[in-house]
């Protein structure tokens, strides 16, 4: 499967358009999908955060309503302590009352609670006033007066009064709010569960505050269900109103009343007193802060699929928008790629014509293209093709000249070959007749002919070329009355350097023919010096002959200057050097009339394995 995929991919990317289109499309699709994923996550997080915030706000509203409710109860609970009917009764000690006054006091207190408290608050199950000095309770419900202990368990509020209230020293009296608890009523009708609110009653305007008793209100827990429904309209969520002890005061399921909230949420979730949310399993819980009045909290619970159900609609919208965006991007990439590759296809067609041998193709027909880079590319390709045509013509010319030079060298080797055989016999005869000078000259001449006829390589070592020059100079010395002093200054390490064959002979020949006079009046000297510098070989031939004027010097290296039958023009050497090594190498000539001439040959420093003798 991988091989098949690679084959299809390689075939699909053989064209420039697809080679650009496919990777670019993949990159754009990847970026778009990544952006879609990021947007989806961000939107989901934002929406979920907003939903949780809404749930939190709803919890806070409910909790704020509970606090307001307890503020109202606090105002109500202070009425007995401010009533001129109740305070005188609570001031009485056991010795201050009779049986008749006791009944009167009880009736007065119960009627006060019924008139001022119970009639205005239908959610109160019962109210009690504890008379501390007489250790007596005055109590009633919304249905009847409570007269005896068999109707109500007074031990519970008595214990609460003794243990729960923190004694106040401010004269205002302390308060206490219980958690959810079973009703202390022993007869029906009564509530199953109540919340007890206790307000301590103090002697007013007393220098030393002392308690007279307490006013106790038992609130039916149904009041808090009504409070929740008043401040929150969220039928899809379950709710829990939890007291400071962690027990459920009100909730969606009444069977859960008075149960610990830890049966539904892990206890660690309630350790923080701040508002927060958490996800446990497939449910989302939002927990309010703890009330500053009663320490209660409001908790909402909903299934994720319900509370976050509209996320599916958001995802559908995002996916549809992503698909439309991908389609638009693909069309845009296709159009841009086509526009970009069209001139490239034109250039390709032109280059194919060049590859087939048509060197007359014109690229500058499209030099008005709107894209500057394509326009410049066409111009540069045309300039390159023009230079190639020029180079081809130049190579044709240079190769033709090189062939002519090679033919000239080959033709020049034929005559020395026959002459060599003849001179060898003459040298043998001169030696037999003891003509030593003639034999020496014939030997030198024979060596020259051997070098010219037998060595047909383009390149020889500098040592071989100098040995040839030494034999050649022996012959050239016969032309002059005074022998020319020849000085060689050649380092041993340069003898193996490769040079063109017969590169020095024309320079030496021109020195003997044109530089030295034959009058015998001047000591004539020829210096042959070799140096290496910067990967180049410098061979200098310096004479102290007659020199030449500047006009002759200027025309000496002219390209079309012919050589005569007596000497080879220096421009021939110049052409040979540049033909083999390039225009960076060649000859330079310096001359002063009456002083002498210096010819410098510049060649690349190339060593060979040949070994030569040291010239003294």
PLY file of the C-alpha trace (Angstrom):
ply
format ascii 1.0
element vertex 616
property float x
property float y
property float z
element edge 615
property int vertex1
property int vertex2
end_header
0.00 0.00 0.00
2.83 2.40 0.85
4.58 1.62 -2.44
1.34 2.26 -4.34
0.85 5.56 -2.53
4.44 6.63 -3.23
4.03 5.71 -6.91
0.82 7.71 -7.23
2.36 10.67 -5.38
5.49 10.65 -7.56
3.36 10.50 -10.70
1.10 13.29 -9.47
4.01 15.60 -8.67
5.81 15.27 -12.01
4.34 18.55 -13.25
5.24 21.90 -11.73
1.60 22.86 -11.20
0.80 19.75 -9.15
4.19 19.89 -7.44
3.22 23.33 -6.11
-0.52 22.72 -5.77
-0.46 19.50 -3.74
2.01 20.55 -0.97
0.50 24.04 -0.76
-3.00 22.61 -0.54
-1.92 20.15 2.15
-0.28 22.95 4.13
-3.34 25.22 3.81
-5.71 22.37 4.72
-3.56 21.49 7.74
-3.44 25.11 8.88
-7.18 25.56 8.32
-8.01 22.37 10.20
-5.69 23.42 13.02
-7.35 26.83 13.14
-10.77 25.14 13.11
-9.71 22.91 15.99
-8.35 25.86 17.94
-11.47 27.93 17.26
-13.67 25.00 18.27
-11.80 24.58 21.51
-11.78 28.29 22.24
-15.47 28.70 21.47
-16.29 25.61 23.52
-14.26 26.89 26.44
-15.76 30.37 26.21
-19.32 29.07 25.97
-18.80 26.53 28.73
-17.23 29.21 30.88
-20.18 31.49 30.21
-22.66 28.73 31.08
-20.83 28.00 34.29
-20.75 31.72 35.08
-24.52 31.86 34.48
-25.03 28.93 36.82
-22.80 30.65 39.37
-24.76 33.86 39.08
-27.99 31.91 39.56
-26.53 30.25 42.66
-25.46 33.63 44.00
-28.94 35.03 43.45
-30.47 32.15 45.39
-27.90 32.53 48.16
-28.48 36.28 48.22
-32.21 35.59 48.57
-31.52 33.24 51.51
-29.38 35.92 53.19
-32.14 38.48 52.70
-34.63 36.01 54.16
-32.48 35.54 57.26
-32.07 39.33 57.52
-35.86 39.62 57.60
-36.05 36.87 60.22
-33.40 38.69 62.26
-35.64 41.79 62.26
-38.64 39.70 63.26
-36.64 37.91 65.99
-35.85 41.23 67.68
-39.50 42.17 68.18
-40.04 40.32 71.50
-36.93 41.94 72.95
-38.24 45.37 71.98
-41.85 44.78 73.07
-43.12 46.45 76.25
-45.56 43.52 76.58
-42.92 40.83 76.67
-40.01 42.43 78.52
-41.90 42.92 81.86
-42.96 39.27 81.79
-39.40 38.08 81.14
-38.12 40.23 84.02
-40.29 38.36 86.57
-38.67 35.85 88.82
-40.40 32.72 90.11
-41.34 34.44 93.35
-43.01 37.30 91.51
-45.75 35.24 89.89
-48.91 33.46 91.00
-50.89 30.74 89.27
-53.33 33.23 87.81
-50.65 35.66 86.68
-48.71 32.82 85.14
-51.67 31.89 82.93
-52.15 35.53 82.08
-48.50 35.94 81.14
-48.58 32.79 79.03
-51.65 33.95 77.17
-50.14 37.40 76.61
-46.92 36.03 75.19
-48.67 33.47 72.96
-51.05 36.07 71.58
-48.15 38.41 70.88
-46.34 35.68 68.91
-49.49 34.74 67.06
-50.42 38.34 66.22
-46.97 39.75 65.48
-45.14 36.71 64.17
-47.16 33.71 63.05
-49.93 35.49 61.17
-47.42 37.27 58.93
-45.08 34.30 58.26
-46.79 31.17 56.98
-43.47 29.30 56.66
-42.85 29.32 60.42
-43.69 25.93 61.88
-43.52 27.14 65.48
-42.18 29.95 67.62
-40.96 29.81 71.22
-39.88 32.28 73.87
-37.64 30.93 76.56
-37.99 32.60 79.96
-34.60 32.01 81.54
-35.45 33.23 85.07
-38.37 30.86 85.30
-36.89 28.19 82.99
-40.17 28.20 81.12
-41.13 28.10 77.40
-44.02 29.93 75.79
-44.76 28.26 72.45
-47.33 27.97 69.70
-47.68 26.76 66.13
-49.70 28.09 63.26
-52.50 25.76 64.37
-52.62 25.67 68.15
-51.07 26.72 71.43
-48.48 24.48 72.98
-49.21 23.95 76.66
-47.43 20.80 77.77
-44.20 18.91 77.25
-46.01 16.08 75.58
-46.78 18.40 72.68
-43.20 19.59 72.17
-39.73 18.36 73.14
-38.52 21.44 75.03
-35.22 19.77 75.89
-33.94 20.48 72.40
-34.32 24.30 72.49
-33.17 24.33 76.13
-29.95 22.54 75.14
-29.52 24.85 72.15
-29.88 27.88 74.39
-27.34 26.59 76.85
-24.74 25.35 74.33
-25.16 27.11 71.00
-25.51 30.77 71.94
-22.32 32.66 72.53
-23.07 35.11 75.32
-23.13 38.66 74.05
-21.49 41.52 75.88
-22.79 44.25 73.60
-26.37 44.33 74.85
-27.72 43.39 71.42
-27.97 39.67 72.08
-26.36 36.92 70.04
-28.02 34.81 67.36
-27.68 31.23 66.19
-28.92 29.46 63.06
-29.07 25.70 63.07
-28.70 23.32 60.20
-31.50 21.11 59.01
-32.98 19.05 61.88
-36.10 17.01 62.58
-38.98 18.94 64.09
-39.28 18.84 67.91
-43.05 18.77 67.66
-44.51 15.61 69.19
-47.98 15.89 67.68
-49.35 16.53 64.22
-49.54 18.61 62.17
-45.85 19.40 62.07
-43.01 19.72 59.61
-40.61 16.87 58.94
-37.56 19.10 59.00
-37.02 22.64 60.25
-34.34 25.27 60.55
-34.06 26.86 63.97
-33.29 30.57 64.35
-32.51 31.67 67.93
-32.25 35.32 69.08
-31.01 36.07 72.57
-33.17 38.58 74.53
-31.21 41.01 76.73
-32.22 43.51 79.42
-32.34 46.78 77.45
-30.32 49.83 78.51
-28.48 47.83 81.14
-25.07 48.83 82.34
-24.16 45.16 82.63
-25.86 43.22 79.83
-27.60 40.13 81.09
-29.90 37.73 79.22
-33.59 37.31 79.91
-34.07 34.39 77.55
-34.35 33.76 73.85
-36.78 33.94 70.99
-36.77 30.78 68.84
-38.23 30.41 65.36
-38.55 27.00 63.68
-38.72 27.50 59.92
-40.19 24.83 57.67
-37.53 23.79 55.10
-40.16 24.15 52.38
-39.57 27.90 52.66
-36.14 27.46 51.06
-37.54 25.46 48.16
-39.86 28.41 47.51
-36.88 30.75 47.72
-34.96 28.72 45.12
-37.88 28.66 42.73
-38.28 32.42 43.14
-34.66 33.27 42.27
-33.79 30.51 39.81
-35.59 29.17 36.75
-33.47 26.24 35.61
-35.61 23.10 35.14
-32.73 21.15 33.54
-30.53 21.24 36.64
-30.78 19.58 40.00
-30.08 21.81 42.98
-28.96 21.42 46.56
-29.12 24.00 49.34
-26.61 22.79 51.89
-26.26 23.97 55.47
-22.97 24.75 57.19
-22.67 21.11 58.32
-22.92 19.76 54.79
-26.50 18.46 55.00
-29.14 19.10 52.36
-31.74 21.68 53.38
-33.61 21.80 50.07
-33.18 19.95 46.77
-34.92 18.70 43.66
-35.44 15.25 45.19
-37.20 15.53 48.55
-36.05 12.06 49.48
-32.55 13.50 49.80
-33.44 16.01 52.51
-31.19 15.93 55.57
-28.73 13.64 53.81
-25.06 14.55 53.56
-24.04 16.25 50.33
-21.01 13.93 50.27
-23.37 11.24 49.05
-23.48 13.17 45.75
-20.25 15.19 45.67
-16.84 14.28 47.06
-16.16 16.10 50.29
-12.98 17.76 48.99
-15.10 19.75 46.52
-16.57 21.68 49.48
-13.31 22.46 51.21
-12.89 25.77 49.37
-15.10 28.58 50.64
-14.97 30.30 47.23
-17.36 29.77 44.34
-16.13 27.19 41.85
-17.20 24.47 39.46
-16.13 20.92 38.75
-16.90 18.04 36.42
-17.37 14.62 37.97
-18.21 11.80 35.63
-20.89 12.98 33.23
-22.20 15.71 35.51
-21.25 19.36 36.00
-21.43 20.88 39.47
-21.43 24.61 40.25
-20.87 25.49 43.90
-21.51 28.94 45.36
-19.47 30.65 48.01
-20.42 30.11 51.63
-22.94 32.58 53.02
-21.53 35.06 55.49
-24.74 34.91 57.56
-25.56 31.22 57.80
-22.59 29.49 56.11
-24.89 27.78 53.63
-24.09 27.03 49.99
-26.11 26.51 46.84
-25.05 23.72 44.48
-26.36 22.96 41.02
-25.86 19.69 39.18
-26.61 18.91 35.52
-25.62 16.34 32.95
-22.99 17.52 30.50
-25.07 16.39 27.55
-27.90 18.62 28.76
-26.10 21.71 29.93
-23.65 21.68 27.01
-26.06 20.21 24.47
-26.04 23.20 22.14
-22.30 22.65 21.54
-23.27 20.22 18.79
-25.00 23.01 16.92
-21.96 25.24 17.29
-19.68 22.46 16.02
-21.93 21.91 13.00
-21.73 25.62 12.14
-17.93 25.63 12.54
-17.55 22.51 10.37
-19.75 23.94 7.61
-17.80 27.22 7.65
-14.51 25.27 7.59
-15.67 23.29 4.54
-16.68 26.47 2.69
-13.35 28.09 3.60
-11.39 25.06 2.37
-13.26 25.10 -0.94
-12.58 28.81 -1.40
-8.90 28.33 -0.50
-8.50 25.46 -2.98
-10.05 27.50 -5.81
-7.81 30.45 -4.95
-4.67 28.27 -4.81
-5.58 26.64 -8.13
-6.03 30.02 -9.82
-2.79 31.45 -8.40
-0.82 28.30 -9.25
-2.15 28.27 -12.81
-1.26 31.91 -13.30
2.22 31.30 -11.88
3.00 28.12 -13.85
1.73 29.31 -17.24
4.86 31.38 -18.05
7.03 28.57 -16.64
5.35 26.18 -19.09
6.14 28.63 -21.90
9.79 28.76 -20.84
9.88 24.95 -20.66
8.59 24.67 -24.24
11.24 27.11 -25.44
14.00 25.25 -23.59
12.88 21.98 -25.16
13.37 23.58 -28.58
16.87 24.63 -27.52
17.56 21.08 -26.32
16.52 19.80 -29.75
19.16 22.04 -31.37
17.18 25.14 -32.26
19.49 27.90 -31.06
17.43 30.63 -32.73
14.68 30.54 -30.09
13.64 33.92 -28.68
12.69 34.23 -25.01
12.27 37.98 -24.99
8.93 37.70 -26.80
7.39 37.48 -23.30
9.50 40.20 -21.71
6.36 42.25 -21.08
4.98 39.71 -18.58
3.19 41.30 -15.61
5.35 39.48 -13.04
8.73 41.19 -12.83
10.63 38.01 -11.91
9.23 36.10 -14.93
10.02 39.06 -17.18
13.58 39.25 -15.88
13.96 35.47 -16.24
13.01 35.64 -19.93
15.49 38.45 -20.51
18.28 36.58 -18.69
17.57 33.35 -20.58
17.73 35.23 -23.86
20.99 36.89 -22.87
22.40 33.51 -21.82
21.37 31.93 -25.15
22.96 34.82 -27.05
26.21 34.36 -25.08
26.13 30.62 -25.77
25.80 31.30 -29.50
28.71 33.72 -29.32
30.82 31.21 -27.39
30.02 28.48 -29.91
31.19 30.70 -32.75
34.31 31.63 -30.80
35.07 27.96 -30.08
34.69 27.17 -33.79
37.23 29.89 -34.62
39.69 28.84 -31.88
39.48 25.16 -32.81
40.12 26.04 -36.45
43.20 28.05 -35.48
44.37 25.26 -33.18
44.09 22.71 -35.99
46.09 24.98 -38.26
48.83 25.29 -35.61
48.92 21.53 -35.13
49.24 20.98 -38.88
52.07 23.51 -38.99
53.90 21.67 -36.20
53.38 18.29 -37.90
54.68 19.63 -41.21
57.69 21.14 -39.48
58.61 17.72 -38.06
58.93 16.04 -41.46
62.02 17.90 -42.77
64.08 17.59 -39.51
63.56 13.83 -39.61
65.29 13.40 -42.97
67.93 15.98 -42.14
68.74 14.18 -38.88
69.69 10.97 -40.69
71.96 12.85 -43.10
73.68 14.90 -40.36
74.38 11.80 -38.33
76.48 10.41 -41.21
78.28 13.76 -41.66
79.07 13.96 -37.92
80.54 10.43 -38.05
82.74 11.39 -41.03
83.90 14.64 -39.26
84.84 12.68 -36.19
86.79 10.20 -38.30
88.75 13.14 -39.85
89.31 14.74 -36.37
87.27 17.92 -37.13
86.16 18.31 -33.49
84.40 21.72 -33.75
82.44 20.57 -36.76
81.57 17.34 -34.99
80.45 19.26 -31.83
78.22 21.61 -33.83
76.80 18.74 -35.82
76.14 16.90 -32.52
74.28 19.90 -31.11
72.31 20.31 -34.32
71.52 16.61 -34.34
70.25 16.87 -30.73
68.00 19.75 -31.71
66.53 17.82 -34.58
66.02 14.80 -32.32
64.15 16.98 -29.79
61.99 18.48 -32.53
61.19 15.25 -34.39
60.93 12.61 -31.68
59.16 14.58 -28.93
55.65 15.28 -30.18
54.00 16.05 -26.84
52.48 19.46 -26.21
54.08 19.66 -22.79
57.65 18.97 -21.60
59.45 19.61 -18.36
61.26 22.87 -17.84
64.50 20.86 -17.51
64.07 19.27 -20.98
63.26 22.61 -22.54
66.37 24.21 -20.99
68.62 21.34 -22.22
67.25 21.92 -25.72
67.92 25.66 -25.41
71.51 24.97 -24.35
72.15 22.88 -27.51
70.39 25.51 -29.61
72.59 28.30 -28.20
75.75 26.37 -29.18
74.67 26.63 -32.81
73.54 30.26 -32.54
76.99 31.17 -31.13
78.49 30.48 -34.65
76.68 33.54 -36.01
78.67 35.95 -33.84
82.36 36.75 -33.60
82.23 37.12 -29.83
80.62 34.37 -27.85
77.51 35.48 -25.95
77.67 34.84 -22.20
74.59 32.83 -21.22
73.59 32.76 -17.54
71.01 30.32 -16.15
69.25 31.14 -12.87
66.83 28.25 -12.38
66.00 26.72 -8.96
66.26 22.95 -8.85
62.67 22.54 -7.62
61.33 24.15 -10.81
62.95 21.70 -13.24
59.94 19.38 -13.08
57.43 22.11 -13.89
55.41 21.41 -17.05
55.72 23.95 -19.91
54.74 24.11 -23.57
57.33 22.58 -25.92
59.53 25.06 -27.86
58.25 27.96 -25.76
61.71 29.51 -25.22
63.36 28.86 -28.62
61.71 31.84 -30.43
62.75 34.19 -27.60
66.40 33.03 -27.72
66.41 33.12 -31.50
65.09 36.69 -31.61
67.79 37.73 -29.12
70.63 36.33 -31.31
69.12 37.65 -34.55
67.95 41.10 -33.52
69.50 42.06 -30.16
73.22 41.33 -30.45
75.66 43.13 -32.82
78.40 41.24 -34.63
81.05 43.96 -34.39
82.80 42.47 -31.37
82.88 45.77 -29.46
80.53 44.90 -26.61
80.41 42.09 -24.12
77.07 40.49 -24.87
75.09 38.64 -22.20
71.82 36.62 -22.09
70.13 35.80 -18.76
67.54 33.01 -18.51
65.82 33.18 -15.12
62.86 31.20 -13.66
60.78 32.05 -10.56
57.55 30.79 -9.00
55.05 33.12 -7.32
51.29 32.90 -6.59
50.93 29.51 -8.35
52.49 30.96 -11.51
55.80 30.31 -13.29
57.73 33.36 -14.55
60.44 32.67 -17.20
62.48 35.74 -18.10
64.89 36.15 -21.00
67.00 39.30 -20.52
69.65 40.53 -22.99
71.88 43.62 -23.06
71.50 44.09 -26.80
70.41 47.04 -28.86
66.78 47.14 -27.56
63.88 48.62 -29.50
61.86 51.78 -29.67
58.39 52.18 -28.23
56.71 52.12 -31.66
58.10 48.67 -32.45
57.35 47.51 -28.92
53.67 48.43 -29.30
53.25 46.32 -32.45
55.35 43.39 -31.29
52.45 41.32 -29.91
49.85 42.28 -32.49
47.65 39.30 -33.29
48.11 39.33 -37.08
51.82 40.17 -37.17
53.43 37.42 -39.35
56.72 35.70 -38.57
59.56 35.83 -41.10
61.70 33.06 -42.50
64.45 33.99 -40.02
62.35 34.19 -36.81
58.98 33.34 -35.33
56.87 36.28 -34.20
56.26 36.55 -30.46
52.52 36.76 -31.07
52.68 33.10 -32.13
53.91 32.21 -28.63
51.24 34.44 -27.14
48.51 32.62 -29.08
49.84 29.19 -28.11
49.96 30.06 -24.42
46.48 31.53 -24.31
45.06 28.72 -26.42
46.26 26.19 -23.83
46.03 28.10 -20.56
43.62 30.98 -21.10
43.92 34.76 -21.24
45.34 35.01 -17.71
48.71 33.83 -19.04
50.99 34.94 -21.91
53.96 37.23 -22.67
55.10 40.65 -21.55
57.93 42.57 -23.25
59.98 45.44 -21.82
62.70 47.14 -23.84
64.85 50.27 -23.78
66.88 51.34 -26.83
70.61 50.75 -26.25
70.00 49.02 -22.91
68.33 45.71 -23.77
65.10 43.76 -23.84
63.33 41.57 -21.28
60.72 39.03 -22.38
58.70 37.40 -19.58
56.69 34.21 -20.12
53.88 33.66 -17.58
52.62 30.07 -17.24
50.63 28.15 -14.60
52.77 26.36 -12.04
52.15 22.70 -12.94
54.59 19.97 -11.81
55.33 16.70 -13.60
57.10 13.55 -12.48
59.96 14.04 -14.92
63.42 14.61 -13.41
65.99 17.02 -14.90
69.67 17.79 -14.30
70.73 20.87 -12.37
71.81 23.69 -14.67
75.02 25.32 -13.56
0 1
1 2
2 3
3 4
4 5
5 6
6 7
7 8
8 9
9 10
10 11
11 12
12 13
13 14
14 15
15 16
16 17
17 18
18 19
19 20
20 21
21 22
22 23
23 24
24 25
25 26
26 27
27 28
28 29
29 30
30 31
31 32
32 33
33 34
34 35
35 36
36 37
37 38
38 39
39 40
40 41
41 42
42 43
43 44
44 45
45 46
46 47
47 48
48 49
49 50
50 51
51 52
52 53
53 54
54 55
55 56
56 57
57 58
58 59
59 60
60 61
61 62
62 63
63 64
64 65
65 66
66 67
67 68
68 69
69 70
70 71
71 72
72 73
73 74
74 75
75 76
76 77
77 78
78 79
79 80
80 81
81 82
82 83
83 84
84 85
85 86
86 87
87 88
88 89
89 90
90 91
91 92
92 93
93 94
94 95
95 96
96 97
97 98
98 99
99 100
100 101
101 102
102 103
103 104
104 105
105 106
106 107
107 108
108 109
109 110
110 111
111 112
112 113
113 114
114 115
115 116
116 117
117 118
118 119
119 120
120 121
121 122
122 123
123 124
124 125
125 126
126 127
127 128
128 129
129 130
130 131
131 132
132 133
133 134
134 135
135 136
136 137
137 138
138 139
139 140
140 141
141 142
142 143
143 144
144 145
145 146
146 147
147 148
148 149
149 150
150 151
151 152
152 153
153 154
154 155
155 156
156 157
157 158
158 159
159 160
160 161
161 162
162 163
163 164
164 165
165 166
166 167
167 168
168 169
169 170
170 171
171 172
172 173
173 174
174 175
175 176
176 177
177 178
178 179
179 180
180 181
181 182
182 183
183 184
184 185
185 186
186 187
187 188
188 189
189 190
190 191
191 192
192 193
193 194
194 195
195 196
196 197
197 198
198 199
199 200
200 201
201 202
202 203
203 204
204 205
205 206
206 207
207 208
208 209
209 210
210 211
211 212
212 213
213 214
214 215
215 216
216 217
217 218
218 219
219 220
220 221
221 222
222 223
223 224
224 225
225 226
226 227
227 228
228 229
229 230
230 231
231 232
232 233
233 234
234 235
235 236
236 237
237 238
238 239
239 240
240 241
241 242
242 243
243 244
244 245
245 246
246 247
247 248
248 249
249 250
250 251
251 252
252 253
253 254
254 255
255 256
256 257
257 258
258 259
259 260
260 261
261 262
262 263
263 264
264 265
265 266
266 267
267 268
268 269
269 270
270 271
271 272
272 273
273 274
274 275
275 276
276 277
277 278
278 279
279 280
280 281
281 282
282 283
283 284
284 285
285 286
286 287
287 288
288 289
289 290
290 291
291 292
292 293
293 294
294 295
295 296
296 297
297 298
298 299
299 300
300 301
301 302
302 303
303 304
304 305
305 306
306 307
307 308
308 309
309 310
310 311
311 312
312 313
313 314
314 315
315 316
316 317
317 318
318 319
319 320
320 321
321 322
322 323
323 324
324 325
325 326
326 327
327 328
328 329
329 330
330 331
331 332
332 333
333 334
334 335
335 336
336 337
337 338
338 339
339 340
340 341
341 342
342 343
343 344
344 345
345 346
346 347
347 348
348 349
349 350
350 351
351 352
352 353
353 354
354 355
355 356
356 357
357 358
358 359
359 360
360 361
361 362
362 363
363 364
364 365
365 366
366 367
367 368
368 369
369 370
370 371
371 372
372 373
373 374
374 375
375 376
376 377
377 378
378 379
379 380
380 381
381 382
382 383
383 384
384 385
385 386
386 387
387 388
388 389
389 390
390 391
391 392
392 393
393 394
394 395
395 396
396 397
397 398
398 399
399 400
400 401
401 402
402 403
403 404
404 405
405 406
406 407
407 408
408 409
409 410
410 411
411 412
412 413
413 414
414 415
415 416
416 417
417 418
418 419
419 420
420 421
421 422
422 423
423 424
424 425
425 426
426 427
427 428
428 429
429 430
430 431
431 432
432 433
433 434
434 435
435 436
436 437
437 438
438 439
439 440
440 441
441 442
442 443
443 444
444 445
445 446
446 447
447 448
448 449
449 450
450 451
451 452
452 453
453 454
454 455
455 456
456 457
457 458
458 459
459 460
460 461
461 462
462 463
463 464
464 465
465 466
466 467
467 468
468 469
469 470
470 471
471 472
472 473
473 474
474 475
475 476
476 477
477 478
478 479
479 480
480 481
481 482
482 483
483 484
484 485
485 486
486 487
487 488
488 489
489 490
490 491
491 492
492 493
493 494
494 495
495 496
496 497
497 498
498 499
499 500
500 501
501 502
502 503
503 504
504 505
505 506
506 507
507 508
508 509
509 510
510 511
511 512
512 513
513 514
514 515
515 516
516 517
517 518
518 519
519 520
520 521
521 522
522 523
523 524
524 525
525 526
526 527
527 528
528 529
529 530
530 531
531 532
532 533
533 534
534 535
535 536
536 537
537 538
538 539
539 540
540 541
541 542
542 543
543 544
544 545
545 546
546 547
547 548
548 549
549 550
550 551
551 552
552 553
553 554
554 555
555 556
556 557
557 558
558 559
559 560
560 561
561 562
562 563
563 564
564 565
565 566
566 567
567 568
568 569
569 570
570 571
571 572
572 573
573 574
574 575
575 576
576 577
577 578
578 579
579 580
580 581
581 582
582 583
583 584
584 585
585 586
586 587
587 588
588 589
589 590
590 591
591 592
592 593
593 594
594 595
595 596
596 597
597 598
598 599
599 600
600 601
601 602
602 603
603 604
604 605
605 606
606 607
607 608
608 609
609 610
610 611
611 612
612 613
613 614
614 615
